[in-house]
Amino acid sequence: MNHESLNRRDALRLLAFATAAGAIPQSLRAAETNDSAKIQKPLHIHPQQQLRMGSEQIAILVYPEFTALDALGPHYFLAGMMGATVRFVAKTLDPVPCEGASRGGFCVKPHLTFADCPEQLDLLLVPGGLTGTFAAIEDKATINFLKSRAAKTKLVGSVCTGSLVLGAAGLLKGRKATSHWQTLEVLKDVGAIPVAERIVFDGTDRVTAAGVSAGLDLGLELVRRYRGDFYAKGIQLLGEYDPQPPFPTGGNPKTADKLVVDMLNGMHAPIVEKFRTTILRLANKHH
Amino acid sequence: MNHESLNRRDALRLLAFATAAGAIPQSLRAAETNDSAKIQKPLHIHPQQQLRMGSEQIAILVYPEFTALDALGPHYFLAGMMGATVRFVAKTLDPVPCEGASRGGFCVKPHLTFADCPEQLDLLLVPGGLTGTFAAIEDKATINFLKSRAAKTKLVGSVCTGSLVLGAAGLLKGRKATSHWQTLEVLKDVGAIPVAERIVFDGTDRVTAAGVSAGLDLGLELVRRYRGDFYAKGIQLLGEYDPQPPFPTGGNPKTADKLVVDMLNGMHAPIVEKFRTTILRLANKHH
């Protein structure tokens, strides 16, 4: 293989990567793809740093009042994978309002209904929420969809209280899992083993992420596993993911200001209790 | 003031905080607000740690194909501020598709049209994007809206390439500003002074954040400035914002793998060039 052809191939791969990441406007794509010489400096990429391609089938479950950032964090990174198909799945194709968006705000136009969703997925991801998540746990169609797809899906995952939806579907029995820090103990009620970590893999077929913003780290870690370090680094730098929270230790209950932890625990005791009673009531109904 | 009344007031404030953050389901709100005794342990909060209330008027501009995470990152944190009004504003009330969502995915239902948007805002925030951002820069109605509101808005801000929209509206002349790292130098073409930092305040009336995920840090920093440390810490812990990117130094071009920086620079040279030529062409048209 001569040097020029390697450069041209790499250039095309880079363009493919950029196109997939939505980084190259439609209007520029045709011209660039036909004329890779427009890339001023051909890049000499070491073989192990070449972009690994794939064709992952990814579905993200959405239900009314789910927390938008739970889904959008991982979606941003996963949708950057060239060749992957990342789709939202819901009970119907009607727009699904995110938490607080009933009068205006973020909503999702699903690509697929439960019925149309492929049988075999690489990844099926469930976001969390509050009111909406109680309803999802109680919704037979949602739970049956998760049960039916889980058997053939390579990796079933969740962000935040999405883990309780997986649990209600019986998908975390005997599994190590995490959840929003305030609902970690509720995982025991679905037979899971709570682990207070940001991302918890159990075997190759389950992954759970902690509260809300943990979905960003999950998304990028999944890109790393699917496509390797070089690809993941590319997407991380594209999203300039160099987080600098104003309180470096404030996002983790182990290190946060104890008064803040106590305040949130005081506030959310009724919610945690409602998750627990809902799950136990449904579990008893099935026995 | 006796001790009991302080506790009761604090309990109600906490509930208000939780309600605003979307943390208390509608079904629980009425009961809880009428019976603060349900909070099992009354919290003894030191005066300087009480939750500071406010009534900020916040608008987030949206336009077709903006990057969802640019807007949703700050939105998650800002919407957690009890008493604040956080609304999406667009040219019309039609749903606005986020980048890549033309066939399915995230969209925004605007609350307000340009015409209906209040004259006096505390914060007006502009997200970035690629194709959609070129179009926004060229759109007279969008630029005129920004010009008209900027004079009376206390703080005008942006995330990612949203800074170039502000710049095209003449709002960053002589101002220190940041942008997505790859478009930082383009800020000079709108008369701004590029600063390679994650969040850049210029005076009290301008703030710009770096690429995509920098919007999360901006959102939380704004909560801190509007409501104080204790409030911001509460929302940070609620969103479990304890970021752990797989490559700790990978999100910043100064510290990232140089091959990755070069790859993205190679890929995006045409985009950066298009931003520059679009802005210069429009600037010349006005002279």
Interface residues (C-beta under 8 A of the other chain):
Chain A: A11 L14 L15 F17 A18 G22 A23 I24 P25 Q26 S27 L28 E32 K38 I39 Q40 K41 L43 I45 H46 Q49 T67 A68 L69 L72 G73 H75 Y76 A79 R87 F88 P95 P97 E99 G100 A101 R103 G104 G105 F106 C107 V108 K109 P110 H111 L130 T131 F134 C160 H180 W181 R198 I199 A210 G211 V212 S213 A214 L216 D217 L220 E221 R224 D229 F230 A232 K233 G234 Q236 L237 L238 G239 E240 Y241 D242 P243 Q244 P245 P246 F247 T249 G250 G251 N252 P253 T255 A256 D257 L259 V260 V261 D262 M263 L264 G266 M267 H268 A269 P270 I271 K274
Chain B: A11 L14 L15 F17 A18 G22 A23 I24 P25 Q26 S27 L28 E32 K38 I39 Q40 K41 L43 I45 H46 Q49 A68 L69 L72 G73 H75 Y76 A79 R87 F88 P95 E99 G100 A101 R103 G104 G105 F106 C107 V108 K109 P110 H111 L130 T131 F134 C160 H180 W181 R198 I199 A210 G211 V212 S213 A214 L216 D217 L220 E221 R224 D229 F230 A232 K233 G234 Q236 L237 L238 G239 E240 Y241 D242 P243 Q244 P245 P246 F247 T249 G250 G251 N252 P253 T255 A256 D257 L259 V260 V261 D262 M263 L264 G266 M267 H268 A269 P270 I271 K274
